[in-house]
Every structure is written in structure tokens, then in C-alpha cells.
Amino acid sequence: MTRVSAKEGSRVNANLKAPLYHQIFLILRDGILGGTFKVGDVLPAEHEVASLYGVSRITARRALTELALAGFVSRARGRGTIVQYRPPTPPLRASVAAWLEGAAVMGQTTTVKVMEFGYGPATQMEAEALELPVGTEVQQSQRVRYFGDFAISLLVTVIPARIGRTFDRASLARTPMLSLIKRSGVKIGHARQSITATLADQNMATRLSTEIGAPLLKVQRVVCDQADEPIEYLTAYYRPDRYQLEMVLSPSQTVETMSSTLSELTMQTAEARKGKP
């Protein structure tokens, strides 16, 4: 067993809403998930954790206990706190550029469980994304995608009912959504996609077998047909320890993308200022 020390640059902040013990728990957990602390490593003792982060031993003990309860470490008198977490599999990786091909490959290498499937009126946000009147009937579904036995993503999808009526729940469990849309006769044109981060709420945490408040990768995508008509609105939540998005940028693409983004931000800022009283 190897005794390791925590990150010297990590700090806790008493002004944050999160309790100090939970901040320390997150720092140490991220070290385990990121590979800084490996299986068999011995984490710092309670008094060392207390000294390193400037907290009481009670707070340090609570943080290490939380790690044990979450299954990341084991604790035994005379042996210390030993890392026992083993990454289930290497994170699944997907290319942002080749998203259409990637969706097909994803369907072949993973499995899906349909959690919700039905029809209802489009909400304001769904209607805006699909460029439909509010209240228009749409198909709404939630799927959890698994890589082996481990949940990697929660997929919340909304599509026009006219397309949704061409397949059923069982088909969605077997076939990628984009493939089903193409089978309905729609010719895929392009997609607009944004990538941000969010924290897991109760539904996300339950679906993805993680804790409430855990960080998630959030991808929102609107897929359009060749006539530029939106035909799918997807919001996907990914566990970052099990899924990664990769991008390859050339210098010209980077400058062009940055210029476009800055222009959009400038326009949005100007519009926001005009709207101020």
C-alpha cells in the first residue's frame, strides 16, 4: 500500500453553502475518480486532513466517513483509510464533429432502457426549440443509456408527433432515435448543439445512479431536416466519469468559432442593455 497526500492547491471555503466536510469529500473523491489516488493507496489520516484544510478533526473524520459510505474507501483501525474504488470501465468517448456517425456507433456499443414514453402538449421551451405553437402535440421520452452495466447518460427527447407516430416504445428501446427518424422518411440536414454543465437533481441522480448535486455534462441539441425544419430537441445529461466529448480544432476553425461566439455575445449584451429600464 502507498501512502499519498492530498492536493496541496486545494482549499475549502467556509463562506460557501456546502459544509466544509462535504467540500473535503468532493476534493478527495475527485482525486480518486481522476486517478490521483489509486486502489490500495492510503489517504492522509484524520489529523493530516484537518491540518491540510484547516478544519477540526471532527470535520475531517466526517469527510473520510462520507467517502467510506459512498464506497470509495474502506476504513479500519490500524490500517487507515484505503482507496478501494475501481473505475468500472474507461470513459466512453464520442466526437462532437462526427455526431451523426457517433450516434450510430453509440447504438451498437451501448444499450438503452426507455424510462418514459408518451405524447403531450409542447411546453414553451419545447415549442420554441421545435418552432411549433405552444401546446402542439409532441412525443416526449426519457431514456437511460448503459455501457455494460453502468448508466452513462439520461436522454430527454422531444419530437413532433407526426414523426413519433411512426414507431413505438419497443422500437425506441432497440434502435437509436436518429435511425428511427430517418426511417420515417426524414432526411437529416444539420444540428445545433450547446454543451454546458449542471448539477444532478433527484430524477437525474436516480436515473444515473449518482448523488443529488453531482456534476453532469449537459448537451442540448436541435436536429433539423434538409429544409431546415427542427425535427428533434434533445437534452442529454452525461456522467463525466463515464463519458467524454472530444473536439479536434484547426487554427482557422478556432478563430472563426471564437469570432462568431464573441459577435453573438456582443449582440446579446447590446439587446439586454436596450431592454433595461
C-alpha positions in Angstrom: 0.0 0.0 0.0 1.2 3.5 -0.8 0.5 6.5 1.4 -0.4 9.5 -0.6 -1.0 13.2 0.3 -4.0 15.3 -0.8 -3.7 18.1 -3.3 -1.7 21.0 -1.9 -3.5 23.5 -4.0 -7.0 22.5 -2.9 -8.8 24.8 -0.5 -12.1 24.8 1.4 -14.2 27.9 1.9 -16.4 28.5 5.0 -18.4 31.1 3.0 -19.8 28.5 0.6 -23.2 26.9 1.2 -21.7 23.4 1.1 -20.5 22.2 4.5 -16.7 22.0 5.0 -16.7 18.2 5.3 -18.6 17.9 2.0 -16.1 20.2 0.3 -13.2 18.0 1.5 -15.2 14.9 0.5 -15.6 16.3 -3.1 -11.9 17.1 -3.3 -10.8 13.7 -2.2 -13.5 12.0 -4.3 -12.4 13.9 -7.4 -8.8 12.8 -6.7 -10.0 9.2 -6.6 -12.1 9.5 -9.8 -9.3 11.3 -11.6 -6.7 8.7 -10.8 -4.6 10.8 -8.4 -5.4 8.3 -5.6 -5.4 4.7 -6.9 -6.7 1.4 -5.5 -4.7 0.4 -2.4 -3.4 3.9 -1.7 -3.7 5.1 1.9 -5.2 8.5 2.2 -4.0 11.1 4.8 -5.0 10.4 8.4 -7.7 12.4 10.1 -5.2 14.8 11.8 -3.4 15.3 8.5 -6.6 16.1 6.7 -7.6 18.5 9.5 -4.2 20.3 9.3 -4.1 20.4 5.5 -7.6 22.0 5.2 -7.6 24.0 8.4 -10.6 22.2 9.9 -11.3 20.3 13.1 -10.7 16.5 13.4 -14.4 16.0 13.7 -14.9 17.7 10.2 -12.0 15.6 8.8 -13.5 12.4 10.2 -16.9 13.2 8.7 -15.3 13.7 5.3 -13.5 10.4 5.4 -16.6 8.6 6.7 -18.6 10.0 3.8 -16.0 8.6 1.4 -16.4 5.2 3.0 -20.2 5.3 2.9 -20.0 6.2 -0.8 -17.9 3.1 -1.5 -14.7 5.0 -2.4 -12.6 3.9 0.5 -12.5 1.4 3.4 -11.6 2.4 6.9 -10.0 0.1 9.6 -8.3 0.9 12.8 -4.6 0.5 12.5 -4.7 0.4 8.7 -6.1 3.9 7.9 -8.3 5.0 5.0 -7.6 2.8 1.9 -8.9 3.6 -1.6 -11.0 0.7 -2.9 -12.7 2.3 -5.8 -12.0 0.7 -9.2 -13.2 2.6 -12.3 -15.8 0.3 -13.9 -14.6 0.9 -17.5 -12.6 3.6 -19.3 -14.9 6.6 -20.1 -16.8 6.2 -23.3 -15.7 8.8 -25.8 -17.6 10.5 -28.6 -16.6 13.0 -31.3 -18.6 16.2 -31.5 -17.7 16.7 -35.2 -18.9 13.3 -36.3 -22.1 13.4 -34.2 -24.3 11.6 -36.7 -21.9 8.7 -37.2 -21.2 8.7 -33.5 -24.9 8.2 -32.7 -25.0 5.1 -34.9 -21.9 3.7 -33.2 -23.3 4.5 -29.8 -26.3 2.5 -30.6 -24.2 -0.5 -31.4 -21.9 -0.4 -28.4 -24.4 0.5 -25.7 -27.9 -0.5 -24.5 -30.9 1.7 -23.7 -33.7 1.4 -21.3 -36.8 3.5 -22.0 -38.0 5.1 -18.8 -40.8 7.3 -20.1 -42.6 7.4 -23.4 -45.8 9.2 -24.4 -47.4 12.2 -26.0 -48.5 15.5 -24.7 -48.6 19.3 -25.4 -45.3 21.0 -26.1 -44.1 23.3 -23.4 -42.9 26.8 -24.1 -39.3 25.7 -24.3 -40.0 22.6 -26.4 -42.2 24.7 -28.8 -39.5 27.3 -29.2 -36.9 24.7 -29.9 -39.0 22.8 -32.5 -40.6 26.1 -33.9 -44.1 24.9 -33.1 -47.1 26.6 -31.5 -47.2 26.1 -27.7 -49.5 23.1 -26.9 -48.8 21.3 -30.2 -48.8 17.5 -29.7 -45.3 16.1 -29.4 -43.7 12.8 -28.5 -41.7 13.0 -25.2 -39.4 10.3 -24.0 -36.7 9.7 -21.4 -34.0 7.0 -21.9 -31.1 5.9 -19.9 -28.1 4.6 -21.9 -25.8 2.0 -20.4 -22.3 1.0 -21.3 -22.1 -2.5 -19.9 -23.9 -2.4 -16.5 -23.2 1.3 -15.9 -25.5 4.2 -16.7 -23.7 6.8 -18.7 -26.4 9.2 -19.9 -30.0 10.3 -19.5 -31.6 11.3 -22.8 -34.7 13.6 -22.8 -36.1 13.8 -26.3 -39.0 15.7 -27.8 -40.0 15.2 -31.5 -43.1 16.2 -33.5 -46.0 13.7 -33.0 -46.2 13.1 -36.8 -42.7 11.6 -36.7 -43.2 9.9 -33.3 -46.3 8.0 -34.5 -44.1 6.1 -37.0 -42.5 4.0 -34.2 -43.4 2.6 -30.8 -41.7 2.3 -27.4 -40.2 -1.1 -28.1 -38.6 0.2 -31.3 -37.0 3.1 -29.4 -35.5 0.6 -26.9 -33.8 -1.3 -29.8 -32.9 1.4 -32.3 -31.3 4.9 -32.0 -33.7 7.8 -32.3 -32.0 9.3 -35.3 -32.2 6.0 -37.2 -36.0 5.9 -36.4 -36.4 9.4 -37.6 -34.6 8.6 -40.9 -36.8 5.5 -41.3 -39.9 7.8 -41.1 -38.7 9.4 -44.4 -37.0 12.5 -42.9 -33.7 13.5 -44.4 -31.3 14.7 -41.7 -29.7 18.1 -42.5 -27.7 19.6 -39.7 -27.8 20.1 -35.9 -27.2 23.0 -33.5 -25.6 21.9 -30.2 -24.6 23.6 -27.0 -22.5 22.0 -24.2 -22.7 23.2 -20.6 -22.6 21.7 -17.1 -25.3 21.2 -14.5 -25.9 19.5 -11.1 -28.0 16.4 -10.8 -31.5 16.8 -9.4 -33.4 13.9 -7.8 -34.6 12.5 -11.1 -31.2 12.7 -12.8 -29.4 11.2 -9.8 -31.8 8.3 -9.6 -31.6 7.5 -13.3 -27.8 7.8 -13.4 -27.0 6.1 -10.1 -25.2 9.1 -8.7 -25.8 11.6 -5.8 -28.0 14.7 -5.9 -25.8 17.7 -6.7 -23.2 15.6 -8.6 -21.8 17.5 -11.6 -23.1 16.4 -15.0 -22.3 17.3 -18.6 -25.3 18.8 -20.3 -25.8 18.7 -24.0 -28.7 20.4 -25.8 -29.2 19.7 -29.5 -31.7 20.7 -32.1 -31.6 18.5 -35.2 -33.1 19.9 -38.4 -34.0 18.3 -41.7 -32.7 19.3 -45.1 -35.4 22.0 -45.3 -34.0 23.5 -42.0 -37.1 22.4 -40.1 -36.4 21.3 -36.5 -37.4 17.6 -36.0 -35.7 16.7 -32.7 -35.0 18.5 -29.5 -32.6 16.6 -27.3 -31.3 17.3 -23.8 -28.7 14.8 -22.6 -27.1 14.5 -19.2 -23.8 12.6 -19.0 -21.8 11.4 -16.1 -18.3 12.9 -16.8 -16.6 9.9 -15.1 -18.1 7.6 -17.7 -18.4 9.7 -20.9 -16.3 12.3 -22.6 -16.8 14.6 -25.6 -13.8 15.2 -27.8 -13.2 18.0 -30.3 -10.4 18.5 -32.9 -9.9 22.1 -33.8 -7.7 23.7 -36.5 -6.4 27.2 -36.1 -8.8 28.7 -38.7 -11.8 26.9 -37.1 -10.8 28.1 -33.7 -10.6 31.8 -34.7 -13.8 31.6 -36.7 -15.7 29.9 -33.8 -14.4 32.4 -31.3 -15.2 35.4 -33.5 -18.8 34.0 -34.1 -19.3 33.5 -30.4 -18.0 36.9 -29.4 -20.2 38.5 -32.0 -23.2 36.7 -30.6 -22.3 37.7 -27.1 -21.9 41.3 -28.1 -25.3 41.3 -29.8 -27.0 39.7 -26.8 -25.3 42.2 -24.4 -26.4 45.1 -26.5 -30.0 43.8 -26.7 -30.0 43.2 -22.9 -28.9 46.8 -22.3 -31.6 48.2 -24.5 -34.2 46.3 -22.6 -33.1 47.8 -19.2 -35.4 50.5 -17.8 
